[in-house]
Amino acid sequence: MNTSTKDSLIPAIGRILMATIFVVSGVGKLMAPAATIGYIASSGLPFATLGLAVAVAIEVGGGAMLALGLKTRLVAGVLAAFSVVTAFAFHHAIADQNQLIHLLKNITMAGGLLQVVAFGAGAWSLDNARRGDLARAA
């Protein structure tokens, strides 16, 4: 890998863009908890209130950590798994075009997140700053 690619801001931009959907979705759940709990319950899943708490923690916490590049590979793996689980738990009615699009969106997000698992956060991340690599990237 050449130096310009290794030190690029592009992975940081990509992480921020991927994190956006999780943070916005998690904040939306916080703003309308009753609606989210009702949606989870209507899907036939037990412990809807606990599901809300877990989803918010994963989406807001994991999204923020992904954007900042903190524990990036682990967080990306958790978000990828979360995306696949929610795809099949909530968007399995693929005869409905909207549900099919949401299922495919979640699967696609998981694929992008697995790229982060495979290749890491990139130079501009808290992971690299903690190792002292960020100073070399600047």
C-alpha positions in Angstrom: 0.0 0.0 0.0 1.5 3.4 -0.9 1.8 6.1 1.7 -0.9 8.3 0.2 -3.5 5.5 0.5 -2.4 4.4 3.9 -2.6 8.0 5.4 -5.8 8.9 3.5 -8.8 10.5 5.1 -11.1 8.4 2.9 -11.6 5.6 5.5 -12.5 8.2 8.2 -15.1 9.7 5.8 -16.4 6.3 5.0 -16.7 5.4 8.7 -18.6 8.6 9.4 -21.0 8.0 6.5 -21.7 4.5 7.6 -22.2 5.6 11.2 -24.7 8.2 10.3 -27.6 5.8 9.7 -27.0 4.1 13.0 -26.8 7.3 15.1 -29.8 8.9 13.4 -31.8 5.7 13.8 -30.9 5.3 17.4 -31.8 8.9 18.2 -35.1 8.4 16.4 -35.8 5.5 18.7 -35.0 7.6 21.7 -37.4 10.3 20.5 -40.3 7.9 20.0 -39.7 5.0 22.4 -43.4 3.9 22.5 -43.6 3.6 18.7 -40.3 1.6 18.6 -41.5 -0.7 21.4 -44.8 -1.2 19.6 -43.0 -2.0 16.4 -40.7 -4.6 18.1 -43.6 -6.2 19.8 -45.7 -6.3 16.6 -42.9 -8.3 15.0 -43.5 -11.0 17.5 -40.2 -10.5 19.4 -40.2 -10.8 23.2 -38.9 -8.2 25.7 -39.6 -5.2 23.4 -38.5 -2.6 26.0 -35.2 -4.4 26.4 -34.9 -4.6 22.7 -35.3 -0.9 22.5 -32.5 -0.3 25.0 -30.2 -2.7 23.2 -30.9 -1.2 19.8 -30.3 2.3 21.1 -27.0 1.3 22.8 -25.8 -0.5 19.7 -26.9 2.2 17.2 -25.9 5.4 19.1 -23.0 3.9 21.0 -21.7 1.8 18.2 -22.3 4.4 15.6 -20.4 7.0 17.5 -17.5 4.6 18.1 -17.4 3.7 14.4 -17.4 7.4 13.4 -14.5 8.1 15.8 -12.6 5.0 15.0 -12.6 3.6 18.5 -12.4 -0.2 18.9 -13.3 0.0 15.2 -13.0 -3.7 14.1 -15.0 -5.0 17.0 -17.7 -2.3 16.7 -18.0 -2.8 12.9 -18.4 -6.5 13.5 -21.2 -5.9 16.1 -22.9 -3.4 13.8 -22.7 -5.9 10.9 -24.3 -8.6 12.9 -26.9 -6.2 14.2 -27.7 -5.2 10.6 -28.2 -8.8 9.5 -30.3 -9.8 12.5 -32.5 -6.7 12.1 -32.8 -7.4 8.4 -34.3 -10.8 8.9 -36.2 -10.0 12.1 -38.0 -6.9 10.7 -37.7 -6.9 6.9 -38.5 -10.5 5.9 -41.7 -9.7 4.1 -39.9 -9.4 0.8 -43.1 -9.5 -1.3 -43.4 -5.9 -0.1 -41.0 -3.8 -2.2 -40.3 -1.4 0.7 -39.4 -4.3 3.0 -37.2 -5.8 0.3 -35.3 -2.6 -0.1 -34.8 -2.3 3.7 -33.6 -5.9 3.8 -31.1 -5.3 1.0 -30.0 -2.0 2.6 -29.2 -3.8 5.9 -27.3 -6.6 4.1 -25.4 -4.0 2.1 -24.5 -2.1 5.3 -23.2 -5.4 6.8 -21.0 -5.9 3.7 -19.5 -2.5 4.1 -19.0 -3.0 7.8 -17.2 -6.3 7.1 -14.7 -4.3 5.0 -14.0 -2.2 8.1 -13.5 -5.4 10.1 -11.1 -6.7 7.5 -9.1 -3.5 6.9 -9.4 -1.6 10.1 -10.2 2.1 10.9 -7.6 3.7 8.7 -5.0 6.3 9.7 -7.4 9.0 11.0 -9.0 7.2 14.0 -8.8 7.0 17.8 -7.5 3.5 17.4 -4.5 4.8 15.6 -4.1 7.8 17.8 -3.9 5.5 20.8 -1.1 3.6 19.1 0.7 6.8 18.2 0.1 6.3 14.4 -2.0 9.4 13.9 1.0 11.7 14.5 2.8 9.9 11.7 -0.2 10.3 9.4 -0.4 14.1 9.8 
